Amino acid sequence: MARNKRAADDVRDGFSAEERAAMRERAQELKAAARRSGRAKQEEDANAVLAKIAELPEPDRTMATRLHTIITTNAPALAPRLWYGMPAYAKDGKVICFVQSAQKFNTRYTTLGFSDAAMLDDGVMWPTAFALTELTPAAEAQIAALVRRAVDGVAE
């Protein structure tokens, strides 16, 4: 019973405190983007992603740094940017993938997610998010392949 009361206290109007914070961050991102354009915007977005990663607690910081390197190396067409306060990578303005740290929504693992624009379609059901507890060489190779596939499959 106490757990349900605490959960009810943490959720107001259907959104948790973490979800409301993410929405505030997204509103700030949109306002900042409206003030910038072109090459300066791309550089600021990339710097904002690196700054956000640097703010993360360990072990999320190390994992997000490695994911950033894997994504930017294997999909140079993707532009780093913030999306709801999370590091994200977009093509032609559409977010293709994003990194959600465990602390973002108080989960027990970091998540690598893909949007529907990634077109990772495989039959009638396929994963669009992956829970990461460790980045082994095998996991890194799988992530690199998924990112390349996501970019190659993006509808123009």
N, C-alpha and C positions, 0 to 999 in steps of 0.2 A: 504493500500500500504506500509506504513512504517513497518508493522509487517512482510510482505513478504520479504522486503529488509533485515530486521534484521535476519530473519530465513535464508536467503541466505548467509548472512555474517557469520553466525554461522556454516554453513555446507560447508565444502571444500572437494572436491573429493568424495562427497556422504556420508561422515562421519561427525558427529558432533564432537565438541571438547571433549565431554564426551565419545563418542565411541572411539575416538583415544586414550584417556587416558586409557580406559579399555583395549585396545589392547596392549598398552605399559606395563600395569601391567601384562597382561597375558604372554608377552614375558619374563619379569623379573621372573615370577613364574616358567616358564619352565627352564630358566637358573639355578635358585636356586635348582630346583628339580634334575637337572642333576648332581649337585655336591654332593647330599646327597643320602643315601639309608637306608633301614631298620628302626629300632626302632627310631634312631635319627631323621630321616625324619618325621616320624609320630608325634613325640613330637614337632618338629619345626613347622610342619604344624598346629597342634592344637594351639600352642602358637601364630602363625601368625593370625589365625582366631580370637582369643580372642583380640589380639592387634588391628586388623582391626575394630572389634566391638567397642572397647574402643575409637577409633578415631571418631566414628560417632556422629553427633550432636543429641541432644534430639529432638523429642521423638524416633527417629530411634534407638538410642543406647539401650534404655530400651526394645523396641520391639525385636530387634535382640538378645539381651541377653536372653530374655525369649524364643524366638524361638530356640536358641542354646540349652537351657536346655531341651525343649520339644523334640527336634530331638535326642539329644544324650541320653536322658533317654529312649525314646521309640524305638530307633533303634541303640543300642550299636554297631551293626556291621558296621555302617557307620563311616568313618574316616573324621574328619573335615579337610578342606584344603581351600586355596584360589582359586578362579576361576574367572578370569577377574577382580580381585580385590574385589570380593564379597565372603562372607562366603558361603562355599559349603560343601556338605557331600557326600562322595563317597564310593562305594563298589567295590572292585577289580579294582580300578583305574578309574571307571566310575562314573561321577557325577550323583547322583540320585536326589538331591534337592539343592536349593540355596536360599539365602536371598538377595534381592536387596533393598537397602535402597532408600527412596524417593529422597534423595539428589544425588544419583549416576547418574541418568539421568534427574534430575530436574522434577520428577513426583510428583503428589500430595499424593501418598501413597506408603508404603512399599509393596514389592511383595514377596510372597513365590512361587517359581517356581519349577517344576519337569521336568527332562529331559525325553526323550523317553525311556531311560533305566529303568525308574521307572515302566513302564508298568501299568499305571493306567487305561488301556483301559476299556471302558464301552460303548459297542455298536459301533456306527459309528462316534460318536463325544463326546468328553469329555474335561473338562478343564485341562490345564497343568500349569496354573499360577493363583494365587489368590491375589487380592488386599486386603491389611489389613490396616484398619484405627484404629483398637483397638483390643486388645486381651482379649476378655471376656472368662469366663469359658467354655461357649459353643463352641466358636471358638477354644480354646486350645484343647478341646476334639476332635473336628473335625480334627484339624491339627495332633494330635497324631495318630488318626485312619488312616489318609492319609499316614503318614510317615511309619507306620507299614505295611500298604498295599503295599506301594511302594517298601519296602525292601523285603517283602515276595514274591512279584511278579517279582522280578528281574530275568531275564533269566541268567542261568549259562553258 
